[in-house]
Amino acid sequence: MPSYPLSVAVVCMSNMNRSMEAHRILRRKGFQVRSFGAGSRVTLPGAARNLPVVYDFSTTYEEMRKDLVRKDRQRYNSNGILHTLGRNERIKPRPERFQECRDRFDVIFTCEESVYDRVVEELWVREQETFQPVHVINVDMADNLEEATLGSFIICELCERLQQADNLEESLVQVLLAAERKTGKSFLHTVCFY
């Protein structure tokens, strides 16, 4: 079992729902965790499917919540966005972009394949300095509250198993295979280097 806590990042597109739910659950379990978005802006459901509400990553969750309350409290309360923003405010002040972070992690979980592709691409274009490995694992989940919670529990279980492993590098494939059998999901995985 590693003598140090596993350093984990969770990345979705906007650092709003899936990555923040995983952040909440992992933090509660005592993991060293950060969450990020990989998109260029934070995008939330708007008045119509083709009219999203868009914010810069520099906008705080509190500012987003106040803006949406002003725009249409009932709509954003009934679709769960105000609840989500309230949860996020209790975790950290604002969303963060993965591409702007230079911290190093043992494992980075992504929440959809397109985010996985962005994270892997970002790590590949960075100049390698220490050659410390980082495992990037995709746990695909739909961007809704229920799937975010279910997917976050899968991520948490993976983290717990990896934390208990004697050797992360040697155990990872077996941990993923066991999780695939248990959940019926398949996980993308690659190793990048810092």
Helices and strands as residue ranges (DSSP letters): E 7-12, H 18-28, E 32-37, E 42-48, E 51-55, H 61-78, H 81-91, G 98-100, E 107-110, H 113-125, E 133-138, H 145-164, H 168-183, E 188-193
